[in-house]
Amino acid sequence: METIGERGTMIQEFYRGSSLLIEGGTAFMGKLLVEKLLRSCPNLSSVYLLVRSMKGKGAESRLDDFSNDPVSKIFCVVFLHLFKDKA
């Protein structure tokens, strides 16, 4: 990946200060996308996940499942580490 001096990669610069809305972030590919963005782009302003009801499960139940998933726990730890100073 091409680096732009001290500032970061082109992707990091593209997302610098951005707020993202991700639909489908609790599904397999969505989890990977969110984890990659949080790990690779530390200067994101906010990441919002749109969680909808599906297959008889409410949004809150799906969010609970998401937060208890081992993959989700890994990037939640990364998220808290990267963004703890921004709150």
Order of alpha helices (4+ residues) and beta strands (2+ residues): beta-beta-alpha-beta-alpha-beta-alpha-alpha
